[in-house]
Amino acid sequence: MARDSKGRSAAVIWLLASPAICLAQHATDDPLATADDAFGLTLGLESVGLYGPGGVRGFSPQTAGNVRINGFYFDQQGSLSNRVVEGSTIRVGIAEIGYPFPSPTGIVDYDLRHAGDGTPTASVVLSDGPYQSRGGSVDGNVPIVGATLQLPIGAGFQLSTGNSQGNDGYTSKYTSFGAIPQWTPTENITVRAFIDYQALTSQRTLPNVFPDGDVIPPLLEHYVGQDWAQGHLWTENFGAMLTARLSTHWTLAASGFRSVVDQPDSFSDLYFDTTKTGLADHQVVSYPDQTTESSSGDLRLTGRFIAGSWRHAVIFEAHGRDTLALYGGADVVDVGPAYIYQGLQVHEPAFAYGPLTHDRAELWSIGTAYRAQWQGHGDFTAGVQRESYDKTVVTPGIPEGHLTDRPLRGYTTGAIQLAKALTMYASYTQGLEESGTAPSNAQNRGAVLPAARTQQEDAGFRYQLSEKLKLIVGGFEIEKPYYNIDLDNVDRQLGTQRARGFEFSLSGEVTKGLNVNFGLLDGKVAIIGSNLQSDGVGPVAFGQPRLLYLFDADYRFQRWPAFSSDLVVYRFGAVPASVDNTLSNPAQLLINLGGRYRFKLYSHAATLRLAYQDLNNNNFWNTSLSPGFYQFQGSVVIGYMTVDL
């Protein structure tokens, strides 16, 4: 289920991040050989596994607010660039065992770029593709005072001209800059900071298509957006972290972060009531400056004690966030009937904007946890948190809205080693998670939906098939409120979604030179509640496939170790494409093939990468906004070269 509860498909996102078609990497990165499971690992710009930050078990950890940076609580508003992060790990299932204060939708734990041992380093990446995009990045580490004070720093740029079939005119410019200073005055104290800046400009807007009833619209052959509808977005993330070993047993960790997303210009290009012939009601939405900014922080005191074969840890934690979102004020212009494939250009309307809605949410949490590890036998954790949530919404013309919640949430996880190669695990977790924002086709477009109580149960086993090959099998059940668009076109809670599923992971080296990463999810996100039929709600959540699997394989030739080839097979099943389940999007199978050549460039490690995305040249509608589509384009070739200096 690679789509979150709002129906925004992560299928294409994670396909594009898969090892067969990633855009850049460090020359020696090998996430397929590094991954402990098939549930999601990113190393550099290369990702493997079934899940990613935007999709875990049918939901989005990022949307839910379950983001960490090196274990620190972080309220992320904008994406983190590869200038400041090495990658990320998805904490779900057995990977959550022992992890402090987990959440039902899983945790995305980002790993900041490493400073190294005080040696100057640099990596240069030049890329070409997909869709006539070209770019480059330079990332390095500058020792200022040896290993005591270091400055990892980097910059990148990418230009997309979109001059290829299906994407003519879809242009954008992307710039990123990041710095991650690290100060280690003593062996017991480490101070890290980071600043991450990204700009996405001149981005033309791809249309979203909404069908009339249970019809699938005709596919498009070229870009059909408005040339003048060019959006701009700026993202800033910065913060600092302190880790101090106070004594033999006690460690103090503290952090403070700031995350800002600013969209001074943005548009939505919408085709409503689209028929089988492609005739639709064409509307364009223009938004005034939309901004979301958040401050968050974490304070944690950890005590560790050893008694024989037992290791004990006691954790006291406090974290919080203060988020302000300014949204709304959009103007919607109906430009009349049009065929979605014509690309009819209209004159830019004189948009008249309204006042913005001020949406402020605060979350404060204190908690304690205990962990007991019995070497060679088991690992048990229990924790409790008291949370205080306050949300105030000031919308022009209507009374001020206020929402509060004071849940006491707990969790417990456990793993028992039944044999040297066999470990059983189980967990129960409660959460208070964000519900995302209303999509552009909703009457309350852009509204930040309230946080909701959630819970998760899961259990399974891990079996070590060999020294380098692991098998994980498990099942889970998750309950969360179901937000989607009702019959009045308002995004609100329509019921409760209950996700039940079965997971399978096979990851590691099968034979010398051959690494595999196979993940499978078989499950269902059912909608429960009263009066569902009268509210136009079907029994299965929008955009949720019943079956999803991803198979990655990489083979390094023994006779020619400089060469390797890789294969990705990704299948996601048929999904409900409307809230009432009357429309279904068919299953899709994507196959990607690629290869690498590792060599020395003037004594520096280098990698040349070529990849062919989508061998079977699929061209299909993918579920997007509820209940809408955007078109996935077929085969593309991607190439890049990485040099480590």
C-alpha positions in Angstrom: 0.0 0.0 0.0 2.3 2.7 -1.2 -0.1 5.5 -0.9 -1.0 7.5 2.2 -4.4 8.0 3.6 -5.1 11.1 1.4 -4.7 9.0 -1.7 -1.5 10.7 -2.9 0.3 7.9 -4.7 3.9 7.2 -3.6 4.3 4.5 -6.2 6.0 6.7 -8.8 8.0 8.6 -6.2 9.6 5.5 -4.9 9.9 4.0 -8.3 12.0 7.0 -9.3 14.1 6.6 -6.2 14.8 2.9 -6.8 18.3 1.7 -7.4 17.7 1.1 -11.1 16.9 4.7 -11.9 18.1 7.0 -9.1 19.6 10.3 -10.1 22.8 10.4 -8.1 25.0 8.7 -5.5 28.3 8.6 -3.8 30.7 6.5 -5.9 30.9 3.7 -3.3 27.3 3.7 -1.9 25.6 0.3 -1.9 22.3 0.4 -0.1 21.2 -3.0 -1.4 24.1 -4.6 0.4 23.6 -2.4 3.5 19.9 -2.9 4.0 18.8 -5.1 7.0 15.3 -5.5 5.5 13.1 -4.7 2.5 11.1 -2.0 4.3 13.0 1.1 3.3 16.5 2.4 3.3 18.0 5.4 1.6 21.7 5.9 1.3 22.9 8.9 -0.6 20.3 9.4 -3.3 19.7 5.7 -3.8 16.8 3.9 -2.2 15.8 0.3 -1.8 12.8 -1.3 -0.1 9.0 -1.4 -0.1 8.4 1.8 1.8 9.6 5.3 1.9 9.0 8.6 3.9 5.8 9.2 1.9 4.3 5.7 2.2 4.4 3.0 4.9 1.6 0.4 5.1 -0.7 2.6 3.2 0.0 5.8 5.2 2.5 8.6 5.2 4.9 9.0 8.2 5.8 12.5 6.9 2.2 13.5 6.8 1.6 12.0 10.3 4.5 14.0 11.7 6.7 11.0 12.5 10.0 12.4 11.4 13.3 12.2 13.3 16.8 13.5 12.6 19.4 11.2 14.1 16.7 10.2 16.6 15.7 13.7 17.5 12.0 14.8 17.1 11.6 17.1 14.0 8.5 18.7 12.7 9.3 18.7 9.0 7.5 21.1 6.7 9.7 21.0 3.7 11.9 18.3 2.2 15.5 17.8 3.4 18.0 17.9 0.5 20.8 15.5 -0.1 23.2 18.4 0.7 22.5 17.7 4.4 21.4 14.1 4.8 23.1 10.8 4.0 19.8 9.0 3.8 17.0 7.7 5.9 15.7 4.5 7.5 12.1 3.4 7.9 11.4 2.2 11.5 8.6 -0.3 11.2 7.9 -3.8 12.4 11.0 -5.4 14.0 13.0 -2.3 13.2 11.0 -0.5 15.9 12.0 -2.9 18.6 13.9 -0.9 21.2 13.5 2.4 19.3 12.3 5.0 21.9 8.8 6.4 21.5 7.7 4.8 18.2 4.5 5.8 16.3 1.8 3.7 14.6 2.5 4.9 11.1 6.2 4.2 11.4 9.2 6.5 11.8 11.3 8.2 9.1 14.7 8.6 10.7 17.1 10.9 8.7 20.8 10.5 9.0 22.7 13.8 8.7 25.8 13.8 6.5 28.8 12.5 8.3 31.7 14.8 9.0 34.4 12.1 8.7 37.8 11.8 10.4 39.1 15.3 9.6 40.2 14.5 6.0 39.1 16.9 3.2 36.8 15.1 0.8 34.4 15.9 -2.0 31.9 14.2 -4.3 30.9 15.5 -7.7 27.8 14.3 -9.6 26.8 15.1 -13.1 23.4 13.8 -14.3 21.4 13.7 -17.5 17.7 12.7 -17.5 14.9 12.0 -17.2 12.9 14.2 -19.5 15.8 16.3 -20.7 16.8 17.3 -17.2 20.5 18.0 -16.5 22.2 18.8 -13.3 25.2 18.6 -11.0 26.1 18.7 -7.4 29.3 19.1 -5.3 29.4 17.9 -1.7 32.5 18.0 0.5 33.9 18.1 4.0 36.2 21.0 5.1 38.2 20.4 8.2 38.6 23.7 10.0 40.4 22.5 13.1 41.2 18.9 12.2 38.6 16.5 13.5 37.5 18.9 16.2 35.7 21.4 14.0 34.5 20.3 10.5 32.2 21.7 7.9 30.4 19.4 5.5 29.0 21.6 2.8 27.4 21.2 -0.6 25.5 22.8 -3.5 23.4 21.4 -6.4 21.5 22.6 -9.4 19.1 20.9 -11.9 17.4 22.2 -15.0 14.5 20.4 -16.5 13.4 21.5 -20.0 10.9 18.7 -20.4 11.5 18.3 -24.2 10.5 14.7 -24.5 7.4 12.8 -25.4 4.7 13.4 -22.8 6.4 16.2 -21.0 6.9 18.9 -23.6 7.1 22.3 -21.8 7.1 20.9 -18.3 10.1 23.0 -17.1 11.6 23.6 -13.7 14.8 24.8 -12.0 16.0 23.4 -8.7 18.8 24.8 -6.6 20.0 23.5 -3.2 22.6 24.5 -0.7 23.5 22.9 2.7 26.1 23.1 5.4 26.4 20.8 8.5 29.1 22.1 10.9 30.2 19.7 13.6 32.2 20.6 16.7 33.6 17.9 19.1 35.5 19.8 21.8 35.9 16.7 23.9 35.2 13.0 23.4 32.1 13.4 25.6 30.5 16.4 23.8 29.3 16.7 20.2 27.5 19.7 18.7 26.0 19.5 15.3 24.1 22.1 13.3 22.7 22.3 9.8 21.2 24.8 7.3 19.4 23.5 4.2 18.1 25.8 1.5 16.1 24.7 -1.6 14.5 26.7 -4.4 12.1 25.3 -7.0 11.4 27.9 -9.6 9.8 28.2 -13.1 7.8 25.0 -12.4 5.0 24.6 -14.8 1.9 23.0 -13.4 0.8 19.5 -14.5 -3.0 19.1 -14.6 -5.0 16.8 -12.4 -7.9 15.0 -14.1 -11.1 14.1 -12.2 -13.5 11.6 -13.9 -17.2 11.8 -14.5 -18.5 8.8 -12.5 -16.8 5.5 -13.2 -14.9 6.3 -16.4 -11.2 6.2 -17.0 -10.2 9.3 -19.1 -8.2 8.9 -22.3 -4.4 9.1 -22.0 -2.5 12.2 -23.0 0.2 12.4 -25.6 1.9 15.6 -24.5 2.0 18.3 -21.8 -1.4 20.2 -21.6 -0.7 22.7 -18.8 -0.9 26.5 -19.0 2.4 28.1 -20.0 1.9 31.0 -17.6 1.0 28.8 -14.6 4.5 28.6 -13.2 5.0 28.0 -9.5 7.8 28.9 -7.1 8.7 27.3 -3.8 11.4 28.0 -1.2 12.2 25.6 1.6 14.5 26.3 4.6 15.4 23.8 7.3 18.0 24.6 10.0 18.7 23.5 13.5 21.3 22.3 16.1 21.8 19.2 18.2 23.8 18.6 21.3 24.9 15.2 22.7 26.8 15.2 26.1 27.9 12.3 28.1 27.4 13.5 31.7 28.8 10.5 33.5 29.5 6.8 33.1 25.7 6.1 33.1 23.9 9.3 32.0 23.7 11.1 28.6 22.0 14.3 27.7 20.7 15.1 24.2 19.0 18.3 23.1 17.9 19.7 19.8 16.1 22.7 18.2 14.8 23.0 14.6 13.1 25.4 12.3 11.4 24.3 9.1 9.7 26.8 6.6 8.0 26.3 3.3 7.0 29.4 1.3 5.0 29.3 -2.0 4.7 32.9 -3.3 3.1 31.6 -6.5 1.3 28.3 -7.0 -1.5 27.0 -9.2 -3.7 24.0 -9.7 -4.9 23.0 -13.2 -8.0 20.9 -12.8 -10.3 19.1 -15.2 -13.6 18.1 -13.6 -16.3 15.7 -14.8 -14.0 14.2 -17.5 -15.9 11.9 -19.9 -14.6 8.9 -21.9 -14.0 11.3 -24.8 -11.8 13.6 -22.7 -14.3 16.5 -22.6 -14.2 18.2 -19.2 -14.9 21.3 -17.2 -11.6 23.2 -17.1 -10.8 25.2 -14.0 -7.6 26.9 -12.9 -6.8 27.8 -9.3 -4.3 30.5 -8.3 -3.1 30.9 -4.7 -1.6 33.9 -3.0 1.5 33.4 -0.8 1.1 30.2 1.1 3.4 29.7 4.0 4.0 27.1 6.7 6.6 27.5 9.4 7.4 25.3 12.4 9.7 25.3 15.4 10.3 22.0 17.1 12.7 20.7 19.8 13.6 17.7 21.8 15.3 17.2 25.2 16.2 13.7 26.4 18.1 12.3 29.4 19.1 8.6 29.2 20.6 6.4 31.8 22.3 3.1 30.9 23.2 0.4 33.4 24.7 -3.1 33.1 24.1 -6.0 35.4 25.5 -9.3 34.2 23.9 -10.3 30.9 21.3 -7.6 31.3 21.4 -4.1 29.9 19.0 -1.5 31.2 18.1 1.9 29.9 15.8 4.6 31.4 14.7 7.5 29.2 13.1 10.8 30.2 12.0 12.9 27.2 10.2 16.2 26.4 9.5 17.4 22.9 7.3 19.9 21.3 6.4 22.0 18.2 4.7 25.2 17.3 3.4 25.3 13.7 1.8 28.2 11.9 0.2 27.7 8.5 -1.1 30.6 6.3 -3.3 29.3 3.5 -6.4 29.9 1.5 -7.4 33.1 -0.3 -7.4 31.2 -3.6 -9.3 32.4 -6.7 -10.9 29.7 -8.9 -11.6 30.6 -12.6 -13.7 28.4 -14.8 -12.3 28.7 -18.2 -15.0 26.6 -19.8 -15.3 23.1 -21.4 -12.1 21.6 -23.0 -10.7 18.3 -24.1 -7.9 17.2 -21.7 -5.6 16.3 -24.6 -5.9 19.5 -26.6 -3.6 21.6 -24.4 -5.8 24.7 -25.1 -4.0 27.8 -23.8 -6.1 30.5 -22.2 -5.1 34.0 -21.3 -4.0 34.4 -17.8 -7.0 35.6 -15.8 -6.9 38.6 -13.5 -7.1 36.6 -10.3 -8.6 38.3 -7.2 -7.3 36.9 -4.0 -9.1 36.7 -0.6 -7.7 36.9 2.9 -5.6 34.0 4.3 -6.6 31.6 7.0 -4.3 31.5 10.1 -3.9 28.0 11.4 -1.7 27.5 14.5 -1.1 24.1 16.2 1.0 23.4 19.3 2.0 20.0 20.6 3.9 19.4 23.8 4.9 16.0 25.1 6.6 14.6 28.2 7.3 10.9 28.6 9.4 8.2 30.1 10.5 4.8 28.8 12.3 1.7 30.1 14.3 -0.8 28.0 15.7 -4.2 29.2 18.0 -6.2 26.9 18.9 -9.7 27.9 21.9 -10.7 25.8 21.2 -13.5 23.5 17.6 -13.9 24.7 15.3 -10.8 24.3 14.7 -7.1 24.2 11.7 -5.5 25.9 10.6 -1.8 26.0 7.7 0.1 27.5 6.9 3.8 27.6 4.3 6.4 28.2 3.8 10.0 27.1 1.4 12.7 28.1 0.7 15.0 25.2 -1.0 18.3 25.0 -2.4 19.4 21.6 -4.0 22.8 20.8 -5.2 24.0 17.4 -6.6 27.4 16.6 -8.0 28.3 13.2 -8.9 31.9 12.3 -10.8 31.9 9.0 -12.0 35.2 7.6 -15.8 35.5 7.9 -16.5 32.6 10.2 -16.1 32.1 14.0 -12.7 31.1 15.3 -12.2 27.4 15.7 -10.4 25.8 18.5 -9.5 22.1 19.2 -7.7 20.6 22.2 -6.7 17.0 23.1 -4.8 15.7 26.1 -4.1 12.0 25.4 -2.0 9.7 27.5 -0.4 7.4 25.0 1.7 4.3 25.7 3.6 1.6 23.8 5.3 -1.7 24.5 7.6 -3.7 22.2 9.3 -7.0 22.7 11.5 -9.5 20.9 12.4 -13.0 22.0 15.3 -15.0 20.5 13.9 -18.6 20.3 17.0 -19.9 18.5 20.2 -18.6 17.2 18.7 -17.8 13.9 15.0 -17.2 14.9 13.6 -14.1 16.7 9.9 -13.4 17.4 8.6 -9.9 17.9 5.4 -8.0 18.8 4.4 -4.5 19.7 1.5 -2.2 20.6 1.7 1.5 19.9 -0.6 4.5 20.4 -0.2 7.8 18.7 -1.4 11.3 18.1 -0.7 12.0 14.4 -1.3 14.7 11.9 -4.0 14.1 9.2 -2.5 16.1 6.3 -4.1 18.9 4.3 -7.2 19.2 2.1 -6.3 18.8 -1.6 -6.7 21.5 -4.2 -10.0 20.2 -5.5 -11.7 20.4 -2.1 -13.9 23.3 -1.1 -11.6 23.7 2.0 -8.5 23.4 -0.1 -5.3 23.8 1.8 -6.9 23.4 5.2 -4.7 21.7 7.8 -6.7 18.8 9.2 -6.7 18.1 12.9 -4.4 15.6 14.6 -6.0 12.3 15.5 -5.5 9.4 17.9 -4.2 6.3 16.3 -3.0 2.8 17.3 -1.1 -0.1 15.9 -0.5 -3.7 16.7 2.0 -5.9 14.9 3.8 -9.2 15.4 6.1 -11.5 13.4 9.4 -13.2 13.2 12.9 -12.8 11.7 14.9 -15.8 10.5 18.6 -15.6 9.6 18.7 -17.9 6.5 22.5 -17.3 6.3 25.1 -15.0 7.6 24.1 -12.3 5.0 20.5 -13.2 4.2 17.4 -12.4 6.4 13.8 -13.3 6.2 11.1 -11.3 8.0 7.4 -12.2 8.0 4.8 -10.2 10.0 1.3 -9.0 10.3 -0.2 -5.7 11.5 -3.4 -3.8 12.2 -3.6 0.0 12.2 -6.6 2.2 13.1 -6.8 5.9 12.1 -9.5 8.4 11.2 -10.4 8.5 7.5 -10.3 11.9 5.9 -11.5 12.4 2.4 -13.9 14.5 0.2 -17.6 14.2 1.0 -20.6 14.7 -1.2 -20.4 18.5 -0.6 -16.8 18.5 -1.7 -15.4 19.2 1.8 -12.4 17.2 3.1 -13.4 15.9 6.5 -13.5 12.8 8.6 -15.8 10.2 6.9 -15.2 7.3 9.2 -12.3 5.1 10.6 -9.9 3.3 8.4 -8.6 -0.1 9.7 -5.6 -1.4 7.9 -4.8 -5.1 8.2 -2.0 -6.7 6.4 0.8 -9.2 5.9 4.4 -8.2 5.2 7.3 -10.2 3.8 10.9 -9.2 3.5 13.9 -11.0 2.1 17.1 -9.0 2.1 20.8 -9.7 1.7 23.4 -11.6 -0.3 22.0 -14.8 -1.9 25.3 -15.8 -3.5 28.6 -14.1 -4.0 28.0 -10.9 -5.9 24.2 -11.2 -6.0 22.2 -9.1 -3.6 18.4 -9.0 -3.4 15.8 -7.0 -1.7 12.3 -8.3 -2.0 9.3 -6.8 -0.1 5.7 -7.7 -0.3 2.6 -6.2 1.3 -0.8 -8.0 1.1 -3.5 -6.2 3.0 -6.6 -4.1 3.0 -7.6 -0.7 4.3 -11.2 -1.0 5.2 -13.5 1.9 6.1 -15.8 1.5 9.0 -18.4 3.8 10.4 -22.1 4.6 10.4 -24.0 6.0 7.3 -21.0 5.4 5.0 -23.2 4.6 2.0 -25.3 7.7 2.5 -22.1 9.8 2.7 -20.8 8.3 -0.6 -18.1 6.3 1.1 -17.1 2.8 -0.1 -15.8 0.0 2.0 -12.1 0.3 1.0 -9.9 3.4 1.3 -9.3 5.4 -1.9 -6.0 4.7 -3.6 -5.1 1.7 -1.6 -3.9 -1.4 -3.5 -4.5 -4.8 -2.0 -1.2 -6.2 -3.2 2.1 -4.5 -3.6 5.6 -5.9 -4.1 9.0 -4.6 -5.1 11.9 -6.8 -6.1 15.5 -5.4 -6.4 18.4 -7.4 -7.5 22.0 -6.3 -8.1 24.7 -8.6 -9.6 28.4 -7.7 -9.5 30.2 -9.8 -12.2 33.0 -11.9 -10.7 35.1 -11.8 -13.8 34.6 -8.1 -14.3 34.2 -6.7 -10.8 34.1 -3.1 -12.2 30.7 -3.9 -13.8 27.3 -4.6 -12.1 23.8 -4.8 -13.4 20.5 -4.4 -11.6 16.9 -5.2 -12.1 13.8 -3.7 -10.4 10.3 -5.2 -10.7 7.6 -3.2 -9.1 3.9 -4.2 -9.1 1.0 -2.4 -7.4 -2.4 -3.9 -7.6 -5.7 -2.5 -8.6 -6.9 0.4 -6.4 -10.2 2.1 -5.7 -10.0 5.4 -7.7 -13.1 7.0 -6.2 -14.2 7.5 -2.6 -17.4 5.5 -3.2 -15.3 2.6 -4.9 -17.4 2.7 -8.1 -14.2 3.4 -10.1 -11.1 1.2 -10.0 -7.6 1.9 -11.4 -6.0 -1.3 -12.9 -2.9 -3.0 -11.6 0.5 -2.0 -13.1 3.8 -3.7 -13.5 7.0 -1.7 -13.9 10.4 -3.1 -14.9 13.6 -1.2 -14.8 17.1 -2.3 -15.9 20.4 -0.6 -15.2 24.1 -1.0 -14.8 27.2 0.6 -13.2 30.8 0.8 -14.2 33.3 1.6 -11.4 36.7 3.0 -12.4 39.4 5.4 -11.4 39.5 8.9 -12.8 43.0 10.3 -12.2 43.2 8.0 -9.1 39.8 9.0 -7.8 36.9 6.5 -7.3 34.3 7.1 -10.0 31.0 5.5 -11.1 29.3 5.7 -14.4 25.6 4.8 -14.3 23.1 4.1 -17.0 19.5 3.1 -16.4 16.4 2.3 -18.5 13.2 3.1 -16.6 10.0 1.2 -17.5 11.1 -1.4 -20.0 7.5 -2.3 -20.9 6.8 1.4 -21.6 3.7 1.8 -19.4 1.6 4.9 -19.9 -1.2 5.0 -17.4 -3.2 7.2 -15.0 -2.0 7.1 -11.4 -4.3 8.0 -8.5 -3.5 11.5 -7.1 -5.9 13.9 -5.5 -9.1 12.4 -4.2 -10.5 11.3 -6.5 -8.3 12.3 -9.4 -5.4 11.2 -11.6 -2.1 12.4 -13.0 -0.4 10.6 -15.8 2.7 8.4 -15.5 4.8 8.6 -18.5 6.6 5.6 -20.0 10.2 4.7 -20.8 13.1 7.0 -20.1 16.9 6.7 -20.1 19.0 8.2 -17.3 22.7 8.6 -16.9 25.1 10.1 -14.4 28.7 10.0 -13.3 29.9 10.3 -9.7 33.5 11.1 -8.7 34.8 11.0 -5.2 37.7 13.5 -4.7 
